[in-house]
Amino acid sequence: MPLPTATPSDDRELVLTRLIDVPRHKLFRCWTEPELIVQWFTPPPWKTVRAQLDVRPGGSSCITMQGPDGTEVPNRGLYLDVVPDERLVFTDAYTSAWQPSAKPFFTCVLTFEDEDGKTRYTARAKHWTAEDCAAHDNMGFHEGWGVATDQLAALAATL
């Protein structure tokens, strides 16, 4: 039987979905605990060097990635919705204390759903414009988020 797929709702959304053989609370932990997110978040040759997470609606985050040349790229954002073990919604449209960012790019809606004893993990990247969505797709959204999701699943299986 083919696995269900999630499709984008419009030309401003990218979607990645996987059925992962790990309980959803372990996947949620990997997204919400700084010491875990740094272990899986970035596909090689990049790496995540720091994560500051205030996981609550209105809480800020800063996940710093490092490129192969040593350049650090901080990704600041804000949590909009947090439902433990079910959903995380965050955006780069705001930084700490509801301060607008210089260039909002996307809002991410992550869902963790029980399915046949496994977890249906879905990441929806909702962009402000179709051009931003296309740019994210051309950056390698599916490949990069796919590798990161494989790393997420592998780490969660060890918890």
Backbone as CSV, one residue per row, in Angstrom:
resi,resn,N_x,N_y,N_z,CA_x,CA_y,CA_z,C_x,C_y,C_z
1,MET,0.846,-1.177,0.000,0.000,0.000,0.000,0.886,1.232,0.000
2,PRO,0.652,2.190,-0.904,1.479,3.395,-0.934,1.251,4.240,0.319
3,LEU,2.312,4.904,0.734,2.224,5.791,1.888,1.525,7.077,1.490
4,PRO,0.721,7.639,2.406,0.102,8.926,2.087,1.167,10.003,1.939
5,THR,0.873,10.952,1.086,1.805,12.049,0.890,1.106,13.360,1.219
6,ALA,1.868,14.325,1.579,1.339,15.665,1.819,1.710,16.512,0.620
7,THR,0.773,17.293,0.165,1.036,18.138,-0.991,0.976,19.602,-0.576
8,PRO,1.738,20.430,-1.249,1.698,21.862,-0.945,0.302,22.429,-1.186
9,SER,-0.090,23.383,-0.352,-1.409,23.993,-0.498,-1.434,25.050,-1.604
10,ASP,-0.260,25.594,-1.937,-0.182,26.610,-2.981,1.270,26.772,-3.417
11,ASP,1.549,27.793,-4.237,2.899,27.982,-4.786,3.853,28.669,-3.805
12,ARG,3.442,28.807,-2.560,4.309,29.394,-1.536,4.678,28.379,-0.459
13,GLU,4.381,27.103,-0.706,4.615,26.082,0.319,5.427,24.911,-0.225
14,LEU,6.375,24.463,0.582,7.124,23.240,0.321,6.787,22.261,1.446
15,VAL,6.692,20.980,1.107,6.292,19.983,2.100,7.214,18.781,2.040
16,LEU,7.593,18.308,3.222,8.336,17.053,3.347,7.583,16.218,4.371
17,THR,7.298,14.967,4.044,6.638,14.083,5.002,7.318,12.721,4.987
18,ARG,7.378,12.131,6.173,7.984,10.805,6.325,7.216,10.029,7.386
19,LEU,7.137,8.732,7.209,6.637,7.838,8.248,7.873,7.288,8.947
20,ILE,8.041,7.659,10.214,9.265,7.338,10.955,8.926,6.351,12.069
21,ASP,9.709,5.296,12.159,9.466,4.236,13.138,10.043,4.601,14.510
22,VAL,9.566,5.715,15.038,9.992,6.245,16.334,8.768,6.930,16.944
23,PRO,8.537,6.783,18.248,7.409,7.503,18.861,7.564,9.012,18.712
24,ARG,6.443,9.671,18.543,6.480,11.114,18.265,7.111,11.928,19.382
25,HIS,6.994,11.484,20.640,7.597,12.278,21.719,9.116,12.330,21.592
26,LYS,9.734,11.313,20.996,11.191,11.337,20.802,11.580,12.315,19.688
27,LEU,10.792,12.351,18.624,11.054,13.310,17.551,10.873,14.732,18.067
28,PHE,9.817,14.947,18.852,9.565,16.268,19.420,10.727,16.700,20.316
29,ARG,11.236,15.790,21.132,12.399,16.098,21.984,13.582,16.554,21.143
30,CYS,13.815,15.880,20.026,14.961,16.234,19.167,14.815,17.633,18.580
31,TRP,13.596,18.115,18.442,13.352,19.469,17.940,13.393,20.517,19.042
32,THR,13.241,20.109,20.301,13.039,21.095,21.372,14.114,21.104,22.449
33,GLU,15.076,20.209,22.390,16.161,20.182,23.366,17.461,20.578,22.666
34,PRO,18.075,21.699,23.105,19.275,22.209,22.424,20.380,21.167,22.251
35,GLU,20.615,20.346,23.274,21.698,19.361,23.176,21.399,18.278,22.150
36,LEU,20.139,18.115,21.769,19.785,17.142,20.735,19.753,17.782,19.344
37,ILE,19.176,18.969,19.236,19.030,19.591,17.905,20.396,19.837,17.245
38,VAL,21.420,20.129,18.044,22.742,20.362,17.448,23.331,19.082,16.852
39,GLN,22.803,17.927,17.227,23.342,16.658,16.728,22.793,16.251,15.360
40,TRP,21.656,16.803,14.956,21.042,16.314,13.721,20.611,17.402,12.739
41,PHE,20.473,18.625,13.152,19.752,19.656,12.411,20.318,20.003,11.037
42,THR,21.602,19.937,10.852,22.219,20.442,9.629,22.848,19.321,8.813
43,PRO,22.553,19.258,7.504,23.191,18.239,6.668,24.663,18.565,6.418
44,PRO,25.533,17.543,6.445,26.951,17.767,6.151,27.122,18.330,4.745
45,PRO,28.139,19.125,4.524,29.290,19.386,5.383,29.046,20.494,6.403
46,TRP,27.833,21.042,6.454,27.492,22.029,7.464,27.296,21.328,8.800
47,LYS,27.328,22.106,9.882,27.013,21.556,11.198,26.341,22.635,12.035
48,THR,25.634,22.195,13.048,24.988,23.115,13.972,25.900,23.244,15.178
49,VAL,26.299,24.460,15.496,27.276,24.665,16.569,26.645,25.177,17.865
50,ARG,25.454,25.782,17.774,24.778,26.277,18.976,23.278,26.297,18.740
51,ALA,22.536,26.087,19.833,21.083,26.227,19.755,20.584,26.801,21.072
52,GLN,19.897,27.909,20.966,19.241,28.527,22.121,17.747,28.482,21.816
53,LEU,17.004,27.739,22.634,15.599,27.500,22.354,14.750,27.821,23.579
54,ASP,13.804,28.714,23.425,12.806,29.013,24.456,11.476,28.526,23.887
55,VAL,11.228,27.228,24.035,10.138,26.551,23.338,8.805,26.801,24.050
56,ARG,8.171,27.884,23.645,6.834,28.271,24.126,6.314,29.313,23.147
57,PRO,4.994,29.454,23.020,4.492,30.499,22.134,5.059,31.859,22.541
58,GLY,5.671,32.548,21.590,6.320,33.832,21.852,7.774,33.707,22.250
59,GLY,8.242,32.479,22.499,9.645,32.262,22.857,10.531,32.343,21.627
60,SER,11.751,32.809,21.818,12.663,32.966,20.689,13.607,31.772,20.571
61,SER,14.203,31.680,19.407,15.210,30.645,19.162,16.330,31.244,18.330
62,CYS,17.503,30.673,18.481,18.624,31.008,17.605,19.428,29.730,17.415
63,ILE,19.391,29.224,16.201,20.143,28.023,15.839,21.258,28.483,14.913
64,THR,22.492,28.273,15.349,23.645,28.743,14.583,24.280,27.585,13.838
65,MET,24.315,27.721,12.520,24.940,26.726,11.658,26.312,27.238,11.241
66,GLN,27.201,26.301,10.942,28.556,26.656,10.512,28.848,25.956,9.194
67,GLY,29.302,26.745,8.224,29.643,26.198,6.925,31.007,25.547,6.934
68,PRO,31.329,24.849,5.868,32.617,24.167,5.777,33.807,25.111,5.889
69,ASP,33.618,26.394,5.532,34.709,27.371,5.620,34.788,28.039,6.988
70,GLY,33.922,27.604,7.933,33.937,28.166,9.287,32.984,29.325,9.503
71,THR,32.355,29.806,8.426,31.403,30.909,8.550,30.184,30.451,9.337
72,GLU,29.807,31.246,10.344,28.641,30.926,11.156,27.429,31.715,10.663
73,VAL,26.298,31.022,10.611,25.050,31.627,10.150,23.995,31.428,11.232
74,PRO,23.685,32.496,11.984,22.635,32.371,12.996,21.254,32.454,12.348
75,ASN,20.375,31.561,12.760,18.991,31.556,12.278,18.095,31.875,13.459
76,ARG,17.614,33.121,13.496,16.784,33.577,14.606,15.315,33.446,14.244
77,GLY,14.518,33.167,15.259,13.093,33.054,15.013,12.295,33.086,16.293
78,LEU,11.016,32.811,16.131,10.080,32.876,17.244,9.084,31.732,17.106
79,TYR,8.753,31.116,18.230,7.735,30.065,18.238,6.357,30.715,18.278
80,LEU,5.484,30.290,17.389,4.115,30.803,17.342,3.142,29.865,18.048
81,ASP,3.388,28.556,17.939,2.503,27.559,18.532,3.348,26.367,18.958
82,VAL,3.062,25.859,20.142,3.767,24.692,20.662,2.734,23.788,21.326
83,VAL,2.520,22.607,20.758,1.660,21.591,21.352,2.552,20.362,21.528
84,PRO,2.982,20.091,22.772,3.938,19.009,22.997,3.550,17.705,22.295
85,ASP,4.532,17.146,21.607,4.423,15.867,20.899,3.454,15.882,19.717
86,GLU,2.898,17.049,19.364,1.952,17.128,18.255,2.334,18.150,17.191
87,ARG,2.728,19.372,17.630,2.943,20.436,16.644,3.917,21.485,17.169
88,LEU,4.747,21.971,16.261,5.610,23.132,16.489,5.426,24.068,15.301
89,VAL,5.200,25.341,15.593,5.106,26.336,14.535,6.071,27.451,14.900
90,PHE,6.976,27.755,13.973,7.939,28.822,14.219,8.153,29.617,12.949
91,THR,8.659,30.826,13.115,8.860,31.715,11.982,10.123,32.537,12.149
92,ASP,10.684,32.952,11.038,11.806,33.891,11.076,11.310,35.321,10.841
93,ALA,9.990,35.519,10.821,9.427,36.854,10.615,9.660,37.753,11.822
94,TYR,9.876,37.125,12.961,10.160,37.863,14.196,11.408,37.284,14.833
95,THR,12.081,38.114,15.597,13.190,37.647,16.415,12.731,37.768,17.864
96,SER,13.620,37.876,18.788,13.229,37.914,20.193,12.305,39.088,20.492
97,ALA,11.416,38.881,21.455,10.501,39.907,21.959,9.620,40.511,20.863
98,TRP,9.228,39.697,19.880,8.310,40.104,18.820,8.861,41.241,17.952
99,GLN,10.165,41.311,17.844,10.786,42.298,16.971,10.778,41.763,15.539
100,PRO,10.252,42.531,14.579,10.244,42.070,13.194,11.676,41.838,12.685
101,SER,11.838,40.799,11.905,13.151,40.534,11.303,13.325,41.438,10.085
102,ALA,14.556,41.544,9.640,14.854,42.400,8.496,14.228,41.859,7.210
103,LYS,14.210,40.536,7.058,13.673,39.922,5.839,12.991,38.608,6.193
104,PRO,11.674,38.647,6.468,10.983,37.392,6.739,11.028,36.487,5.506
105,PHE,11.255,35.203,5.749,11.405,34.249,4.656,10.325,33.170,4.706
106,PHE,10.137,32.560,5.908,9.142,31.503,5.967,8.666,31.241,7.395
107,THR,7.562,30.516,7.461,7.015,29.971,8.692,6.989,28.465,8.504
108,CYS,7.401,27.728,9.540,7.434,26.277,9.464,6.371,25.698,10.393
109,VAL,5.597,24.769,9.862,4.613,24.043,10.648,5.042,22.577,10.654
110,LEU,5.450,22.096,11.821,5.833,20.694,11.985,4.705,19.969,12.695
111,THR,4.318,18.806,12.169,3.327,17.992,12.857,3.879,16.591,13.073
112,PHE,3.464,16.014,14.188,3.888,14.682,14.615,2.600,13.906,14.909
113,GLU,2.246,12.952,14.027,0.977,12.241,14.168,1.212,10.741,14.275
114,ASP,0.468,10.096,15.179,0.533,8.644,15.289,-0.050,8.011,14.043
115,GLU,0.663,6.993,13.522,0.175,6.275,12.353,0.736,4.854,12.376
116,ASP,-0.126,3.902,12.603,0.252,2.480,12.596,1.439,2.193,13.508
117,GLY,1.440,2.794,14.700,2.514,2.558,15.654,3.798,3.315,15.352
118,LYS,3.751,4.157,14.347,4.900,4.972,13.959,4.479,6.439,14.024
119,THR,5.329,7.331,13.541,4.992,8.757,13.527,5.010,9.290,12.106
120,ARG,3.897,9.917,11.735,3.853,10.652,10.470,4.400,12.045,10.784
121,TYR,5.598,12.303,10.278,6.299,13.575,10.488,6.108,14.407,9.231
122,THR,5.568,15.604,9.390,5.358,16.484,8.239,5.918,17.865,8.550
123,ALA,6.735,18.361,7.631,7.281,19.717,7.730,6.722,20.522,6.561
124,ARG,6.024,21.597,6.889,5.469,22.499,5.875,6.189,23.833,5.992
125,ALA,6.894,24.213,4.942,7.597,25.500,4.885,6.724,26.453,4.092
126,LYS,6.131,27.428,4.793,5.201,28.384,4.191,5.935,29.714,4.004
127,HIS,6.076,30.127,2.766,6.863,31.309,2.425,5.989,32.529,2.192
128,TRP,6.590,33.691,2.377,5.856,34.945,2.190,5.527,35.175,0.724
129,THR,6.416,34.743,-0.167,6.183,34.943,-1.601,6.511,33.665,-2.366
130,ALA,5.946,33.566,-3.562,6.254,32.430,-4.442,7.738,32.443,-4.813
131,GLU,8.318,33.635,-4.931,9.743,33.741,-5.273,10.611,33.186,-4.146
132,ASP,10.255,33.498,-2.886,11.002,32.941,-1.751,10.873,31.420,-1.714
133,CYS,9.675,30.926,-2.017,9.459,29.477,-2.037,10.332,28.820,-3.110
134,ALA,10.340,29.398,-4.292,11.162,28.858,-5.379,12.642,28.917,-5.019
135,ALA,13.069,30.002,-4.377,14.472,30.114,-3.962,14.810,29.026,-2.955
136,HIS,13.919,28.765,-1.998,14.151,27.720,-0.989,14.212,26.348,-1.659
137,ASP,13.337,26.126,-2.618,13.348,24.867,-3.368,14.672,24.715,-4.118
138,ASN,15.122,25.796,-4.767,16.385,25.758,-5.520,17.609,25.626,-4.627
139,MET,17.480,26.053,-3.351,18.579,25.868,-2.380,18.742,24.404,-2.006
140,GLY,17.763,23.596,-2.369,17.826,22.175,-2.034,16.968,21.795,-0.844
141,PHE,15.800,22.426,-0.705,14.915,22.137,0.428,14.706,20.634,0.620
142,HIS,14.238,19.957,-0.422,13.895,18.541,-0.258,15.114,17.689,0.069
143,GLU,16.222,17.956,-0.602,17.432,17.190,-0.318,17.954,17.503,1.086
144,GLY,18.113,18.778,1.407,18.662,19.173,2.708,17.782,18.769,3.871
145,TRP,16.484,19.082,3.766,15.566,18.701,4.839,15.419,17.176,4.886
146,GLY,15.558,16.526,3.740,15.500,15.058,3.711,16.657,14.445,4.479
147,VAL,17.875,14.929,4.237,19.053,14.438,4.962,18.901,14.736,6.457
148,ALA,18.477,15.961,6.777,18.292,16.323,8.187,17.236,15.433,8.836
149,THR,16.173,15.111,8.116,15.131,14.238,8.663,15.661,12.829,8.890
150,ASP,16.495,12.343,7.998,17.137,11.034,8.223,17.970,11.075,9.499
151,GLN,18.714,12.165,9.689,19.549,12.325,10.890,18.677,12.439,12.140
152,LEU,17.559,13.156,12.030,16.598,13.282,13.123,16.069,11.905,13.519
153,ALA,15.630,11.122,12.546,15.081,9.798,12.815,16.117,8.876,13.461
154,ALA,17.348,8.937,12.966,18.416,8.082,13.516,18.702,8.447,14.974
155,LEU,18.788,9.745,15.263,19.048,10.162,16.645,17.881,9.797,17.550
156,ALA,16.651,10.076,17.112,15.473,9.789,17.935,15.387,8.294,18.263
157,ALA,15.822,7.453,17.348,15.774,5.997,17.581,16.715,5.571,18.696
158,THR,17.694,6.403,19.039,18.658,6.042,20.106,18.213,6.524,21.476
159,LEU,17.166,7.339,21.552,16.745,7.907,22.830,15.933,6.927,23.651
